[in-house]
Amino acid sequence: MCLAVPGKIISIKEDNGIRTAKVSFGGAIKDINIQWLPEAEEGSYILAHVGTALSIVNEEEAEEAIKTAKEFEEMQGKLDERRK
């Protein structure tokens, strides 16, 4: 099973014919290969896995996935606290 994470493209550059983007994942900025998504542009939301953009998603889908991930993280923190 793989996990694709939603993020927002904040800038795009091309180097030697390869398109990459700076993508914000909840504030963490990562370099992501967007070569497979020629329609990607600044402000687009993408799903990324292992440094590669897999698809473009709409803002609502991305925000819902981010919200769910944060809720999961909060629940995990509560479980960890109970185990102490």
C-alpha positions as CSV (number, residue, x, y, z in Angstrom):
1,M,0.0,0.0,0.0
2,C,1.2,3.5,-0.8
3,L,0.2,6.8,0.7
4,A,-0.1,9.9,-1.5
5,V,0.0,13.2,0.3
6,P,-1.8,16.4,-0.8
7,G,0.2,19.6,-1.2
8,K,-0.1,23.0,-2.8
9,I,2.4,24.0,-5.6
10,I,4.0,27.3,-4.6
11,S,6.5,27.6,-7.4
12,I,7.6,25.7,-10.5
13,K,11.0,25.5,-12.3
14,E,12.4,23.6,-15.3
15,D,15.9,22.4,-15.3
16,N,17.3,20.3,-18.2
17,G,13.8,19.7,-19.5
18,I,12.5,18.3,-16.1
19,R,9.7,20.2,-14.3
20,T,9.9,20.4,-10.5
21,A,7.9,22.3,-8.0
22,K,8.2,23.6,-4.5
23,V,5.2,22.1,-2.8
24,S,3.8,23.0,0.6
25,F,2.6,20.0,2.7
26,G,1.0,21.7,5.7
27,G,3.9,24.2,5.8
28,A,6.7,21.8,5.1
29,I,8.2,22.7,1.7
30,K,9.5,19.9,-0.5
31,D,10.9,19.6,-4.1
32,I,8.5,17.4,-6.1
33,N,8.9,16.1,-9.7
34,I,5.8,17.3,-11.6
35,Q,7.0,16.0,-15.0
36,W,4.0,13.7,-15.4
37,L,1.6,16.6,-14.9
38,P,2.2,19.1,-17.6
39,E,-1.1,20.9,-16.7
40,A,0.2,21.6,-13.1
41,E,0.7,25.3,-12.3
42,E,1.3,27.5,-9.3
43,G,-1.6,27.2,-6.9
44,S,-2.5,23.7,-8.1
45,Y,-3.1,21.0,-5.4
46,I,-1.4,17.7,-6.2
47,L,-1.1,14.2,-4.6
48,A,2.5,13.2,-4.2
49,H,4.3,10.0,-3.4
50,V,8.0,9.5,-3.0
51,G,8.8,12.9,-4.4
52,T,6.6,12.5,-7.5
53,A,3.3,14.2,-8.3
54,L,0.8,11.6,-9.2
55,S,-2.3,13.7,-9.9
56,I,-3.9,17.0,-9.6
57,V,-6.8,17.3,-7.1
58,N,-9.2,20.2,-6.4
59,E,-8.7,22.3,-3.3
60,E,-11.7,20.9,-1.5
61,E,-10.3,17.3,-1.8
62,A,-6.9,18.4,-0.7
63,E,-8.2,20.3,2.3
64,E,-10.3,17.3,3.4
65,A,-7.4,15.0,3.1
66,I,-5.2,17.4,5.1
67,K,-7.9,17.7,7.8
68,T,-8.3,13.9,8.0
69,A,-4.5,13.5,8.4
70,K,-4.4,16.1,11.2
71,E,-7.3,14.4,13.0
72,F,-5.5,11.0,12.7
73,E,-2.3,12.6,14.1
74,E,-4.2,14.0,17.1
75,M,-5.8,10.7,17.8
76,Q,-2.5,9.0,17.6
77,G,-1.0,11.5,20.1
78,K,-3.9,10.7,22.5
79,L,-3.3,7.0,22.2
80,D,0.4,7.5,22.8
81,E,-0.3,9.5,25.9
82,R,-2.6,6.8,27.3
83,R,0.2,4.2,26.8
84,K,2.6,6.1,29.0
